[in-house]
């Protein structure tokens, strides 16, 4: 089922499928819920799968100028209420979606059944990351979005492009073109101001799975691994042939870990 739901001033495009315990999928910057098509089809065999287009992405409305992930977590809580999703949920967040998942878990820990982070650093943005995002913002303001996409999207994948990866690059170009300029700029600001969730996750008792790509060119895999190993209850999956899109680059391996973890 597809619908647009108004929640705390946001118009959020939502897609639900399947039956069973709920799992919410949160996509990456410049992505959309469509990137999770294959994963959602597998999970929906035993779960109620909820996917949303994040603000400014896909068919959701552009966020306000003061958009921050901790505030948007409240909109997700209201959205779940309107969908009649009560109790605990599993959260799966890829990259920027992981930041939102952590923000939700920080505000509503009693709602978390389990947390899965895919290529999503746990700490706040460092100076290098902020400078890189600000360069992207400058290109966007100067009307050079197409140039930005040509440079950045292929770098999301492991260095040696496989034939099937070329189709994935085209898919991400398609979802990225849907993102409004204001939506992209406000998402960059929110990513630059994200919270450090390391201490919170170290103290939580719900199960955590952290997936890291060995060839991630967006965020340091070494730093991600170091932080993941410092979380007592976290399971870690290191993908040897993936960049920043592991659930698409090595889907069988991801599913082989994700399905038993959720069950």
Buried (B, 14 or more C-beta within 10 A) or exposed (E): EEEEBEBEEBBBBBBBBBEEBBBBBBBBBBBBBBBBEEBBEBBBEBBBBBBBBBBBBBBBBBBEEEBBBBBBBBBBBBBBEEBEBEEBBBBBBBBBBBBBBBBBBBBBBEBBBBBBBBBBBBBBBEEEBBEBBEEBBEBBEEEBBEEBBEEBBBEBBBEEEEEEBEEBBEBBBEBBEBBBBBBBBBBBBBBBBBBEBBEBBBEBEBBBBBBBBBBBBBBBBEBBBEBBEEBEEBBBBBBEBBBBBBBBBBBEBBBEBBBEBBE
